[in-house]
Amino acid sequence: MLEFATSNYDANFPMFSKVEVNGDGAAPLYSWLKSSQPGEGESADITWNFEKFLVDRQGEVVARWAPQTTPEEIDEQLGQWL
C-alpha cells in the first residue's frame, strides 16, 4: 500500500497500517467508538470506510454519522459541541 501511494500519488505523509473495524479482531479504538455510539442499524458495525465519529474535548463520543452524510450536514450540527 505504501509503495502504491508513494509511486502513484507522490504521497509523502505518514501512513497507518490497515486495521479491522468490525468483528472479534476489531482495533480497540473502533470497538470503543462503536460501543459509545452504536448507531441506528441492527448492528453497531461500521458499514463503510466513510463512517464518521465525533469525540468531544472530554474524550466522549458524542455523535456518529453514516457514510452518506456530507461534511456540510455535519457542519450544521457542530455548533452544539463547540
Buried (B, 14 or more C-beta within 10 A) or exposed (E): EEEEEEEEEEEEEEEEEEEEBBEEEBEEEBBBBBEBBEBEEEEBBBBEEEBEBBBEEEEEBBBBBBEEBEEEEEEEEEEEEE
